[in-house]
């Protein structure tokens, strides 16, 4: 049996080729993507983030519009401006552009960090729900869909996990 990869053994076991005991294994799978998209807890987390970051997003949009207007003004009037006036406006544009880039980078970093914090709580609760459902249904293994090529809807426990998250809101 040398030379056979672990993935082949796992596939064989899941398909029941590894022996009668493995053929009796109960398998389930869950779609983390669907949970993060459809679970009320995940939707609440997304709304919370939108509220938290909307003001900064609007400020960035205003700054981007201001940059656009400055660029248009420079393009339109640079021929008729004095050299010193043109240089001053180009310098203003460059400074505003650098500030915009910095604020945008900070915004994206802060948003990503907060999103990870909020969604990690949802994922932890989902993992607990998966464990409880797997134990209640005597499942031997639960796979996450990002690692499954295909699975029958009959073994998909995603709806049960979403319902469990909804039922155990835990104040969130």
ZADO-567667 format. One record per residue (C-alpha): residue in one letter; x, y, z. Coordinates in Angstrom, 3 decimals. Layout:
BEGIN
<atom res="A" X="X" Y="Y" Z="Z"/>
...
END
This chain:
BEGIN
<atom res="X" X="0.000" Y="0.000" Z="0.000"/>
<atom res="X" X="3.014" Y="2.239" Z="-0.224"/>
<atom res="X" X="2.639" Y="5.281" Z="-2.487"/>
<atom res="X" X="-1.064" Y="5.890" Z="-1.934"/>
<atom res="X" X="-1.749" Y="9.382" Z="-0.683"/>
<atom res="X" X="-3.811" Y="10.087" Z="2.445"/>
<atom res="X" X="-6.376" Y="11.881" Z="0.262"/>
<atom res="X" X="-6.971" Y="8.642" Z="-1.663"/>
<atom res="X" X="-7.450" Y="6.729" Z="1.612"/>
<atom res="X" X="-9.928" Y="9.334" Z="2.881"/>
<atom res="X" X="-11.816" Y="9.276" Z="-0.416"/>
<atom res="X" X="-11.898" Y="5.485" Z="-0.363"/>
<atom res="X" X="-13.135" Y="5.501" Z="3.223"/>
<atom res="X" X="-15.877" Y="7.990" Z="2.433"/>
<atom res="X" X="-16.942" Y="5.961" Z="-0.583"/>
<atom res="X" X="-17.024" Y="2.770" Z="1.470"/>
<atom res="X" X="-14.146" Y="1.049" Z="-0.320"/>
<atom res="X" X="-12.051" Y="0.756" Z="2.842"/>
<atom res="X" X="-14.138" Y="-1.973" Z="4.463"/>
<atom res="X" X="-17.521" Y="-2.636" Z="5.976"/>
<atom res="X" X="-16.933" Y="-0.508" Z="9.097"/>
<atom res="X" X="-16.026" Y="2.547" Z="7.034"/>
<atom res="X" X="-18.958" Y="1.974" Z="4.692"/>
<atom res="X" X="-21.261" Y="2.515" Z="7.680"/>
<atom res="X" X="-19.797" Y="5.959" Z="8.490"/>
<atom res="X" X="-22.241" Y="8.837" Z="8.594"/>
<atom res="X" X="-21.036" Y="11.984" Z="6.858"/>
<atom res="X" X="-22.376" Y="15.520" Z="6.854"/>
<atom res="X" X="-21.211" Y="18.731" Z="5.323"/>
<atom res="X" X="-21.729" Y="22.401" Z="5.986"/>
<atom res="X" X="-21.332" Y="25.501" Z="3.846"/>
<atom res="X" X="-19.520" Y="28.200" Z="5.805"/>
<atom res="X" X="-20.090" Y="30.597" Z="2.912"/>
<atom res="X" X="-23.883" Y="30.157" Z="3.201"/>
<atom res="X" X="-23.756" Y="30.546" Z="6.972"/>
<atom res="X" X="-21.818" Y="33.806" Z="6.671"/>
<atom res="X" X="-24.260" Y="35.028" Z="4.028"/>
<atom res="X" X="-27.610" Y="33.791" Z="5.398"/>
<atom res="X" X="-27.389" Y="33.356" Z="9.154"/>
<atom res="X" X="-29.132" Y="36.145" Z="11.062"/>
<atom res="X" X="-26.093" Y="36.514" Z="13.332"/>
<atom res="X" X="-23.856" Y="37.099" Z="10.296"/>
<atom res="X" X="-26.349" Y="39.554" Z="8.807"/>
<atom res="X" X="-26.474" Y="41.463" Z="12.104"/>
<atom res="X" X="-22.674" Y="41.574" Z="12.181"/>
<atom res="X" X="-22.621" Y="42.945" Z="8.621"/>
<atom res="X" X="-25.176" Y="45.647" Z="9.476"/>
<atom res="X" X="-23.183" Y="46.567" Z="12.579"/>
<atom res="X" X="-20.060" Y="46.998" Z="10.445"/>
<atom res="X" X="-21.933" Y="49.073" Z="7.869"/>
<atom res="X" X="-23.159" Y="51.417" Z="10.593"/>
<atom res="X" X="-19.763" Y="51.610" Z="12.229"/>
<atom res="X" X="-17.905" Y="52.436" Z="9.013"/>
<atom res="X" X="-20.487" Y="54.398" Z="7.016"/>
<atom res="X" X="-19.321" Y="57.851" Z="8.189"/>
<atom res="X" X="-15.686" Y="57.134" Z="7.321"/>
<atom res="X" X="-16.769" Y="55.698" Z="3.966"/>
<atom res="X" X="-18.768" Y="58.827" Z="3.200"/>
<atom res="X" X="-15.823" Y="61.026" Z="4.184"/>
<atom res="X" X="-13.578" Y="59.054" Z="1.815"/>
<atom res="X" X="-16.118" Y="59.446" Z="-0.984"/>
<atom res="X" X="-16.206" Y="63.204" Z="-0.453"/>
<atom res="X" X="-12.421" Y="63.341" Z="-0.463"/>
<atom res="X" X="-12.309" Y="61.308" Z="-3.696"/>
<atom res="X" X="-14.792" Y="63.706" Z="-5.290"/>
<atom res="X" X="-12.678" Y="66.657" Z="-4.160"/>
<atom res="X" X="-9.592" Y="65.037" Z="-5.724"/>
<atom res="X" X="-11.486" Y="64.459" Z="-8.957"/>
<atom res="X" X="-12.550" Y="68.111" Z="-9.102"/>
<atom res="X" X="-9.013" Y="69.312" Z="-8.395"/>
<atom res="X" X="-7.663" Y="67.077" Z="-11.167"/>
<atom res="X" X="-10.308" Y="68.298" Z="-13.615"/>
<atom res="X" X="-9.565" Y="71.905" Z="-12.687"/>
<atom res="X" X="-5.843" Y="71.331" Z="-13.184"/>
<atom res="X" X="-6.397" Y="69.649" Z="-16.552"/>
<atom res="X" X="-8.768" Y="72.334" Z="-17.740"/>
<atom res="X" X="-6.904" Y="75.416" Z="-16.512"/>
<atom res="X" X="-3.221" Y="74.460" Z="-16.374"/>
<atom res="X" X="-2.515" Y="76.134" Z="-19.743"/>
<atom res="X" X="-3.868" Y="79.501" Z="-18.584"/>
<atom res="X" X="-2.370" Y="79.408" Z="-15.054"/>
<atom res="X" X="0.877" Y="81.013" Z="-14.068"/>
<atom res="X" X="3.715" Y="78.552" Z="-13.448"/>
<atom res="X" X="3.719" Y="79.233" Z="-9.682"/>
<atom res="X" X="-0.068" Y="78.863" Z="-9.450"/>
<atom res="X" X="0.039" Y="75.572" Z="-11.389"/>
<atom res="X" X="2.843" Y="74.217" Z="-9.173"/>
<atom res="X" X="0.960" Y="75.243" Z="-6.024"/>
<atom res="X" X="-2.213" Y="73.473" Z="-7.180"/>
<atom res="X" X="-0.272" Y="70.368" Z="-8.251"/>
<atom res="X" X="1.352" Y="70.306" Z="-4.809"/>
<atom res="X" X="-2.080" Y="70.654" Z="-3.135"/>
<atom res="X" X="-3.387" Y="67.839" Z="-5.294"/>
<atom res="X" X="-0.402" Y="65.618" Z="-4.434"/>
<atom res="X" X="-0.778" Y="66.250" Z="-0.694"/>
<atom res="X" X="-4.516" Y="65.615" Z="-0.762"/>
<atom res="X" X="-3.982" Y="62.477" Z="-2.843"/>
<atom res="X" X="-1.405" Y="61.113" Z="-0.356"/>
<atom res="X" X="-3.746" Y="61.865" Z="2.543"/>
<atom res="X" X="-6.600" Y="60.161" Z="0.693"/>
<atom res="X" X="-4.463" Y="57.072" Z="-0.015"/>
<atom res="X" X="-3.412" Y="56.889" Z="3.654"/>
<atom res="X" X="-6.978" Y="57.258" Z="4.946"/>
<atom res="X" X="-8.268" Y="54.723" Z="2.449"/>
<atom res="X" X="-5.590" Y="52.207" Z="3.472"/>
<atom res="X" X="-6.390" Y="52.753" Z="7.179"/>
<atom res="X" X="-10.107" Y="52.398" Z="6.460"/>
<atom res="X" X="-9.589" Y="49.109" Z="4.612"/>
<atom res="X" X="-7.309" Y="47.733" Z="7.336"/>
<atom res="X" X="-9.700" Y="48.741" Z="10.136"/>
<atom res="X" X="-12.691" Y="47.335" Z="8.270"/>
<atom res="X" X="-10.919" Y="44.022" Z="7.610"/>
<atom res="X" X="-9.881" Y="43.732" Z="11.255"/>
<atom res="X" X="-13.393" Y="44.478" Z="12.548"/>
<atom res="X" X="-14.967" Y="42.128" Z="9.983"/>
<atom res="X" X="-12.656" Y="39.355" Z="11.148"/>
<atom res="X" X="-13.581" Y="40.057" Z="14.788"/>
<atom res="X" X="-17.314" Y="40.072" Z="14.123"/>
<atom res="X" X="-17.332" Y="37.036" Z="11.850"/>
<atom res="X" X="-15.009" Y="34.997" Z="14.065"/>
<atom res="X" X="-17.719" Y="35.126" Z="16.751"/>
<atom res="X" X="-20.273" Y="33.848" Z="14.236"/>
<atom res="X" X="-17.882" Y="31.112" Z="13.100"/>
<atom res="X" X="-17.215" Y="30.016" Z="16.688"/>
<atom res="X" X="-20.938" Y="29.757" Z="17.354"/>
<atom res="X" X="-21.449" Y="27.931" Z="14.039"/>
<atom res="X" X="-18.716" Y="25.429" Z="14.927"/>
<atom res="X" X="-20.417" Y="24.771" Z="18.259"/>
<atom res="X" X="-23.751" Y="24.263" Z="16.466"/>
<atom res="X" X="-22.094" Y="21.894" Z="13.966"/>
<atom res="X" X="-20.646" Y="19.853" Z="16.845"/>
<atom res="X" X="-24.024" Y="19.674" Z="18.599"/>
<atom res="X" X="-25.850" Y="18.660" Z="15.411"/>
<atom res="X" X="-23.179" Y="16.091" Z="14.538"/>
<atom res="X" X="-23.461" Y="14.540" Z="18.011"/>
<atom res="X" X="-27.280" Y="14.589" Z="17.927"/>
<atom res="X" X="-27.356" Y="12.906" Z="14.499"/>
<atom res="X" X="-24.461" Y="10.519" Z="15.234"/>
<atom res="X" X="-22.373" Y="11.856" Z="12.361"/>
<atom res="X" X="-18.821" Y="10.507" Z="12.179"/>
<atom res="X" X="-17.408" Y="13.406" Z="10.174"/>
<atom res="X" X="-18.600" Y="16.819" Z="8.991"/>
<atom res="X" X="-16.814" Y="18.395" Z="6.049"/>
<atom res="X" X="-16.780" Y="22.056" Z="5.157"/>
<atom res="X" X="-17.882" Y="22.667" Z="1.555"/>
<atom res="X" X="-14.768" Y="24.624" Z="0.588"/>
<atom res="X" X="-12.987" Y="21.261" Z="0.637"/>
<atom res="X" X="-15.745" Y="19.172" Z="-0.954"/>
<atom res="X" X="-16.114" Y="18.841" Z="-4.701"/>
<atom res="X" X="-19.679" Y="17.579" Z="-4.495"/>
<atom res="X" X="-22.037" Y="16.423" Z="-1.765"/>
<atom res="X" X="-25.596" Y="15.214" Z="-1.768"/>
<atom res="X" X="-28.130" Y="17.657" Z="-0.328"/>
<atom res="X" X="-29.189" Y="14.769" Z="1.901"/>
<atom res="X" X="-26.016" Y="15.193" Z="4.030"/>
<atom res="X" X="-26.019" Y="19.020" Z="4.019"/>
<atom res="X" X="-26.571" Y="20.277" Z="7.581"/>
<atom res="X" X="-26.099" Y="23.969" Z="6.737"/>
<atom res="X" X="-29.803" Y="24.818" Z="7.184"/>
<atom res="X" X="-29.774" Y="23.157" Z="10.594"/>
<atom res="X" X="-26.707" Y="25.164" Z="11.624"/>
<atom res="X" X="-28.302" Y="28.423" Z="10.455"/>
<atom res="X" X="-31.470" Y="27.549" Z="12.388"/>
<atom res="X" X="-29.400" Y="26.666" Z="15.476"/>
<atom res="X" X="-27.612" Y="30.021" Z="15.262"/>
<atom res="X" X="-30.965" Y="31.751" Z="14.993"/>
<atom res="X" X="-32.336" Y="29.861" Z="18.018"/>
<atom res="X" X="-29.274" Y="30.517" Z="20.180"/>
<atom res="X" X="-28.829" Y="34.222" Z="19.526"/>
<atom res="X" X="-26.948" Y="34.553" Z="22.831"/>
<atom res="X" X="-27.764" Y="38.247" Z="22.996"/>
<atom res="X" X="-26.100" Y="39.014" Z="19.661"/>
END
